Amino acid sequence: MNSAMKETTINRMFLARIEEGGDEVRYIVPREGKWEPMTYREVGAAVREMACGLMSLGLAKGDKVAILSSTRVEWCLSDIAGILCGYVTVPIYPSNLPDQVEYILSHSGARAVFVEDESQRNKVAGARKRLPELSTVILLTGSAEGKEGTIGLSDLRAKGTGYAAAHPGALAARQEEIRPEDDVTVIYTSGTTGPPKGAVIRHSNIAFDVTAALEVVAVPRGEVMLQFLPLAHVLGRFEHFLSFHAMAVSAFARSIQTVAEDLPAVRPHIMVSVPRLYEKFYAAVLAKVSQEGGAKEAIFHWALSVGREVSARRQRREPIGGWLGVKFSLADRLVFGKIRGRLGGRLRFFVSGGAPLAKEIAEFFHAMGILVLEGYGLTETPSVTSVNRVEDFKFGTIGKPLPGVEVRIAPDGEILIRGPHVFKEYFRDPAATREAIDPEGWFHSGDIGTIDAEGFLRITDRKKDILVTSGGKNVAPQNIENLLKTDKMISQAFVYGDRKKYLTALLTLSAEEIVKWAERNGIDERDPARLAKHPRLEEVLRVRVDELNRSLAPFEQIKKFVLLGTDFSQETGELTPTLKIKRKVVVAKYGSLLDSLYETD
């Protein structure tokens, strides 16, 4: 059990942990093929210099400072430095296009922006003349020499040293001016349904949420957490705040693409991720087993059946012993221990958030001795509202609300949330704020859900995503999409059918799996785009979809589908930076193709 946060502001929390941590390791940073430790003392020196450097630029308390960078230690140091100054951090996804970057900088009125490298600086440079409030660009990597209006990180720190010498006590005095009710960040939503809205978060919101989360999920001092989620997303940012308060060690992955390789190198105790990575790991394990075939495949499936029986007993809180215990020990030695070894060998649990996780995948991991704690939160409740606990979990749910958080279900099924973590407002958008927070202080989440007799919360879908068939049946597409994605040949699924007689789907395929299928079946074609149009592959997928349909109600079943030769991605616009489907984009891009499936009726 972690102690409550003694500090009421995040700046004071950072400084207190830096003081207490001293020469303990705070970060593990990948640099030139090595993993280098960074101590609390080194963090303290860096953020104080950066903070004083920012103050030397003439910014006032409450000014906005943006960060446009991928997940790296410099992102976190920039965030801490700004918070120490009483500035308000505005995170921007590095995958955002120049017009999106300009919109956020303009709407927030950012006075300064940290940019990761030259490519990110170029996104800002093109709009500089249209951003009169933006005075300074700070380049985190590379040289700023000859770049007008830009300074490098080392120059900022040098400015900070000079400012501290000329203004002794100025940074310490600023700490006394910062109040719990002050704004700490404006986080812009990823814009799945239009222009992003900026959620204004206060120090008190984060201080409460971190404290409440650590009351129910223990993170012991010195444990390693693998940090790789985008820090522009509330879940990645919350992970950083929480790990700093708990005095855990944040080890940075080299990128989100290298997580599988970084796990055995870093050997984390805890990993926080969005469901897509767990889906990919699940698919990769099944694909490898299928490829090995023979005795190894038979042993794996025997072990998995034993693991599932053990998992079922553990879920019912029943003891594991006797012959089942013997079989599980053998299964663990032959199969599961090796898989956990590829995850570093000391993982206590995974945390999943950001989107619903398929129950099948949570149960699959648990059968192998890996607990996935699914939780729930939004940008406006930064970030946790409910979570499963190590000793109190139920797969297929998002756990129970945190202590001090109220959750209720509205008559139309919408999840309503009230508590000290609920955000202040949408920046410069009072109408949207009034729509989101009612006069009694309930935040209207936009999610549809239920609460069971034991108090576990379950999400069925986003309110705006619910499909209503022409027969009047309400269908939650995400649940069906998650089920479809459990098939190893299917990478992504998009369910369609609002106001239609039945449901259809777009299915993107696992390129690796369909190429293997072609090899096994004597088909010479190796191009995934061409294979997606092969009639034999469509027949195979029809059988697989029909099999999945058996677990669904008739009105939820997929009657027809289209196979796409390319996957959804951020680059092609169908996915958000946290790998959720942008439904409006998919309909705009493929709607006519889906509508054609209804033309022969």
Residue pairs with C-beta under 8 A, 6 or more apart in sequence:
1 215
1 218
2 214
2 215
2 218
2 219
2 246
4 211
4 215
5 13
5 207
5 210
5 211
5 245
6 16
7 13
7 16
7 207
8 180
8 203
8 204
8 207
9 178
9 179
9 180
9 182
9 203
9 207
10 83
10 184
10 203
10 206
10 207
10 241
11 83
11 84
11 86
11 175
11 178
11 203
12 175
12 178
13 207
13 244
13 245
14 47
14 80
14 83
14 84
14 244
15 44
15 84
15 175
17 40
17 244
17 245
17 247
18 40
18 41
18 43
18 44
18 47
19 40
19 44
20 40
20 247
21 39
21 40
21 41
21 43
21 247
22 39
22 40
22 41
23 39
23 40
23 41
24 39
24 40
24 222
24 247
25 37
25 38
25 39
25 249
26 38
26 39
26 40
26 42
26 43
26 244
26 249
26 250
27 37
27 38
27 43
27 73
27 76
27 249
27 250
27 251
27 252
28 35
28 36
28 37
28 38
28 224
28 249
28 250
28 251
28 252
28 266
29 35
29 36
29 37
29 38
29 72
29 73
29 252
30 36
30 252
30 253
30 254
30 262
35 251
35 265
35 266
38 73
43 77
43 80
46 77
46 81
46 157
47 77
47 80
47 81
47 84
48 81
48 84
48 160
48 164
48 171
49 156
49 157
49 158
49 160
49 161
49 164
50 77
50 78
50 81
50 153
50 156
50 157
50 160
51 80
51 81
51 82
51 84
51 85
51 160
51 171
52 159
52 160
52 161
52 163
52 164
52 167
52 170
52 171
53 81
53 156
53 157
53 158
53 159
53 160
53 163
54 65
54 81
54 82
54 85
54 87
54 112
54 156
54 160
55 85
55 160
55 163
55 167
55 170
55 171
55 174
56 159
56 160
56 162
56 163
57 111
57 112
57 135
57 136
57 159
58 135
59 65
59 85
59 87
59 111
59 112
61 85
61 86
61 87
61 174
61 177
61 178
62 86
62 87
62 88
62 182
62 183
63 87
63 88
63 111
63 112
64 87
64 88
64 89
64 90
64 108
64 109
64 110
64 111
64 186
65 78
65 82
65 87
65 88
65 89
65 90
65 110
65 111
65 112
65 113
65 114
66 89
66 90
66 91
66 92
66 104
66 105
66 108
66 110
66 112
66 113
66 114
67 75
67 78
67 79
67 89
67 90
67 91
67 92
67 113
67 114
67 231
67 232
68 92
68 94
68 96
68 101
68 113
68 114
68 115
68 116
68 120
68 123
68 124
69 75
69 78
69 94
69 114
69 115
69 116
69 120
69 140
69 231
70 94
70 116
70 230
70 255
71 227
71 228
71 229
71 230
71 231
71 236
71 252
71 253
71 256
72 116
72 140
72 252
73 252
74 114
74 116
74 140
74 141
74 153
75 114
75 116
75 140
75 231
76 231
76 240
76 250
78 114
78 138
78 140
79 89
79 91
79 231
79 237
79 240
82 88
82 89
83 89
83 184
84 171
84 174
84 175
85 171
85 174
86 174
86 177
86 178
86 182
88 183
88 184
88 185
88 186
89 184
89 185
89 186
90 104
90 105
90 108
90 110
90 185
90 186
90 187
90 188
90 198
91 185
91 187
91 188
91 231
91 232
91 233
91 237
92 100
92 101
92 104
92 105
92 113
92 188
92 232
93 100
93 190
93 230
93 232
93 233
93 577
94 116
94 120
94 230
94 232
95 570
95 577
96 104
96 123
97 123
98 122
98 123
98 126
98 127
100 191
100 196
101 123
101 124
101 127
102 123
102 124
102 126
102 127
102 130
102 131
103 195
103 196
104 110
104 188
104 196
104 198
105 113
105 124
105 127
105 131
105 134
106 127
106 130
106 131
107 188
107 198
107 427
107 428
108 186
108 188
108 198
108 427
109 133
110 131
110 133
110 134
111 133
111 134
111 135
111 136
112 134
112 135
112 136
112 137
112 138
113 124
113 134
113 136
113 137
113 138
114 138
114 140
115 121
115 123
115 124
115 137
115 138
115 139
115 140
116 140
116 141
117 139
117 140
117 141
117 142
118 139
118 142
121 137
121 139
121 147
121 150
124 131
124 134
124 137
125 137
128 134
128 149
135 149
136 149
136 150
136 151
137 147
137 149
137 150
137 151
138 150
138 151
138 152
138 153
138 156
139 147
139 150
139 151
139 152
139 153
140 153
141 153
142 152
143 152
144 150
144 151
144 152
144 155
145 152
151 159
163 170
164 170
164 171
178 203
179 203
180 202
180 203
180 204
180 207
181 202
181 203
181 204
182 202
182 203
183 200
183 201
183 202
183 424
184 201
184 202
184 203
184 205
184 206
185 200
185 201
185 237
186 198
186 199
186 200
186 201
186 427
187 198
187 199
187 201
187 232
187 234
187 237
187 379
187 382
188 196
188 197
188 198
188 199
189 196
189 197
189 199
189 379
190 196
190 233
190 576
190 577
190 578
190 580
191 576
192 576
192 580
192 582
192 583
192 584
193 464
193 584
197 426
197 427
197 429
197 432
198 426
198 427
198 428
198 429
199 379
199 380
199 382
199 423
199 426
199 427
200 423
200 424
200 425
200 426
200 427
201 382
201 423
201 424
202 423
202 424
204 420
205 382
205 420
205 421
205 422
205 423
205 424
206 238
206 241
206 382
206 421
208 404
208 419
208 420
208 421
209 238
209 377
209 381
209 382
209 383
209 384
209 402
209 421
210 238
210 241
210 242
210 245
211 245
212 384
212 402
212 403
212 404
212 405
212 421
213 242
213 384
213 387
213 402
214 242
214 245
214 246
215 402
215 403
216 387
216 389
216 402
216 403
217 351
217 373
217 387
217 389
217 390
218 390
219 225
219 242
219 243
219 246
219 248
219 270
220 246
220 248
221 246
221 247
221 248
222 247
222 248
222 249
223 246
223 248
223 249
223 269
223 270
223 348
224 248
224 249
224 251
224 266
224 267
224 268
224 269
224 270
225 239
225 243
225 248
225 249
225 250
225 251
225 268
225 269
225 270
225 271
225 272
226 251
226 253
226 259
226 262
226 263
226 266
226 268
226 270
226 271
227 236
227 239
227 240
227 243
227 250
227 251
227 252
227 253
228 236
228 252
228 253
228 255
228 256
228 259
228 262
228 273
229 235
229 236
229 239
229 256
229 272
229 273
229 274
229 354
229 578
230 236
230 256
230 577
230 578
231 237
231 240
232 577
233 354
233 577
233 578
234 377
234 378
234 379
234 382
234 383
235 272
235 274
235 353
235 354
235 377
235 383
235 578
236 272
237 382
237 383
238 377
238 382
238 383
238 384
239 250
239 272
240 250
243 249
243 250
244 250
248 270
251 262
251 266
251 268
253 259
253 262
253 266
254 261
254 262
256 277
259 273
259 277
260 281
260 284
260 342
263 271
263 342
263 343
263 344
264 341
264 342
264 343
264 344
264 345
265 344
266 344
267 344
267 345
267 346
268 344
268 346
268 347
269 346
269 347
269 348
270 347
270 348
270 349
270 350
270 351
271 347
271 350
271 351
272 350
272 351
272 353
273 350
273 351
273 352
274 352
274 353
274 354
274 355
274 578
274 579
274 580
275 352
275 354
275 355
275 356
275 357
275 358
275 361
275 482
276 355
276 579
278 350
278 352
278 357
278 361
278 365
278 372
279 358
279 361
279 485
282 361
282 364
282 365
282 486
283 488
283 491
283 510
283 513
285 339
286 488
287 488
287 510
287 512
287 513
287 516
289 296
289 297
289 300
289 301
290 297
290 488
291 516
299 334
299 335
300 335
302 331
303 331
303 332
303 334
303 335
303 336
304 331
304 335
304 364
304 367
304 368
306 324
306 327
306 328
306 331
307 328
307 331
307 336
307 366
307 367
307 368
307 369
308 363
308 367
309 324
310 320
310 324
310 328
310 367
311 363
311 366
311 367
313 319
313 320
313 324
314 320
314 366
315 366
315 393
315 394
315 395
320 328
332 369
335 368
336 368
336 369
339 368
340 347
340 368
340 369
340 370
343 370
347 370
348 371
348 390
349 370
349 371
349 372
349 373
349 390
350 365
350 370
350 371
350 372
350 373
351 372
351 373
351 374
351 375
351 387
352 362
352 372
352 373
352 374
352 375
353 374
353 375
353 376
353 377
353 383
353 384
354 578
354 580
355 478
355 578
355 579
355 580
356 459
356 478
356 479
356 482
357 372
357 374
357 482
358 482
358 483
358 485
358 486
359 395
359 396
360 483
360 486
361 372
361 486
362 372
362 374
362 395
362 396
363 395
365 371
365 372
366 372
366 395
371 390
371 393
373 387
373 388
373 389
373 390
373 393
373 399
374 387
374 388
374 395
374 397
374 398
374 399
375 384
375 385
375 386
375 387
375 388
375 398
375 399
376 384
376 385
376 386
376 387
376 398
376 399
376 447
376 457
376 459
377 383
377 384
377 385
377 386
378 385
378 445
378 447
379 423
380 422
380 423
380 436
380 443
380 445
381 417
381 419
381 421
381 422
381 423
381 443
381 445
382 421
382 423
384 402
384 421
385 401
385 402
385 405
385 407
385 417
385 419
385 421
386 398
386 399
386 400
386 401
386 402
386 405
386 407
386 457
387 398
387 399
387 400
387 402
388 394
388 397
388 398
388 399
388 400
389 399
389 400
392 399
392 400
393 399
394 452
394 454
394 456
396 458
397 452
397 456
397 457
397 458
398 449
398 456
398 457
398 458
398 459
399 456
399 457
400 455
400 456
400 457
401 407
401 455
401 457
402 419
402 421
404 419
404 420
405 417
405 418
405 419
405 421
406 417
406 418
406 419
407 415
407 416
407 417
407 418
407 451
407 457
408 416
408 442
408 451
409 415
409 416
409 449
409 450
409 451
410 416
410 444
412 448
412 463
413 448
413 449
413 450
413 460
413 463
414 444
414 445
414 446
414 447
414 448
414 449
414 463
415 445
415 447
415 448
415 449
415 457
415 459
416 442
416 443
416 444
416 445
417 442
417 443
417 445
418 440
418 441
418 442
418 443
422 437
422 441
422 443
423 443
425 433
425 437
426 432
426 433
426 436
435 444
436 443
436 444
437 443
437 444
438 444
446 462
446 463
446 464
447 459
447 461
447 462
447 463
448 459
448 460
448 461
448 462
448 463
448 466
448 476
449 457
449 458
449 459
449 460
450 457
450 458
450 460
451 457
451 458
452 458
460 476
460 478
460 479
461 476
461 477
461 478
461 479
462 478
465 476
465 477
465 478
465 583
466 474
466 475
466 476
466 477
467 474
467 475
467 476
467 477
467 495
467 496
467 497
467 498
467 503
468 474
468 475
468 498
468 499
469 475
469 497
469 498
469 499
469 500
469 501
469 502
469 503
469 555
470 499
470 500
470 501
471 501
471 555
473 555
475 495
475 497
475 503
475 555
475 556
477 494
477 495
477 496
480 493
480 495
480 503
480 505
480 552
480 556
480 558
481 492
481 493
481 494
481 495
481 505
481 581
483 548
483 551
483 552
484 490
484 493
484 495
484 505
484 507
484 545
484 548
484 558
485 491
485 492
485 493
486 548
487 544
487 548
488 510
488 513
489 509
489 510
489 513
489 514
489 517
489 540
489 541
489 544
490 507
490 508
490 509
490 510
490 541
490 544
491 508
491 509
491 510
491 511
491 567
492 506
492 507
492 508
492 567
492 568
492 581
493 505
493 506
493 507
493 508
494 505
494 506
494 568
494 581
494 583
494 586
494 590
495 503
495 504
495 505
495 558
496 503
496 504
496 505
496 506
496 587
496 591
496 594
497 503
497 504
500 598
501 598
501 601
502 555
502 557
502 559
502 560
503 555
503 556
503 557
503 558
503 559
504 558
504 559
504 560
504 561
504 562
504 594
504 597
504 598
505 545
505 558
505 560
505 561
505 562
506 561
506 562
506 564
506 586
506 590
506 593
506 594
507 541
507 545
507 561
507 562
507 563
507 564
508 563
508 564
508 566
508 567
508 568
509 528
509 531
509 532
509 563
509 564
509 565
509 567
511 528
511 567
514 528
514 531
514 532
514 537
515 526
515 528
515 531
517 523
517 537
517 540
518 524
518 525
518 526
518 531
518 534
518 537
521 536
523 531
523 534
523 536
525 531
525 534
528 565
528 566
529 565
529 566
530 565
531 537
531 565
532 563
532 564
532 565
533 563
533 565
537 563
538 563
541 561
541 563
545 558
545 561
548 558
549 557
549 558
560 597
561 597
562 590
562 593
562 594
562 597
564 590
566 572
568 574
568 575
568 581
568 586
569 575
570 576
570 577
570 579
573 582
573 585
573 589
574 581
574 582
574 585
574 586
574 589
575 581
575 582
576 582
587 594
